[in-house]
């Protein structure tokens, strides 16, 4: 059964994690330097549309995550976070290495983005499991 409220809650929490993680208060300045992005230009270039599309993609991610949890009969915050860890390790941590190997991105950027995805998937999994 799909719990749309838990998907919405997980998406809002995930989006909040992303906003905080990449804010100048936390890792935004380091990310911009490592990625070669100007923070002022990033803000000027259709930020509203980018945020809307980002939130929609977060909803899709939470929906699919919820579906996986249902298939596995995971119904707790701990089991959801555990699934988040395994999804991160098997898909995100491994896929993001390509940026370093083939695109010449620095390892520091890999660590920053990979750690974000770990935290993000733990939060999504825990939220979905909590409100399963």
PyMOL commands that set and color helices and strands:
alter all, ss='L'
color gray80, all
select helices_A, chain A and resi 4-21+28-35+39-44+47-72+77-103+107-130
alter helices_A, ss='H'
color red, helices_A
deselect
rebuild
show_as cartoon
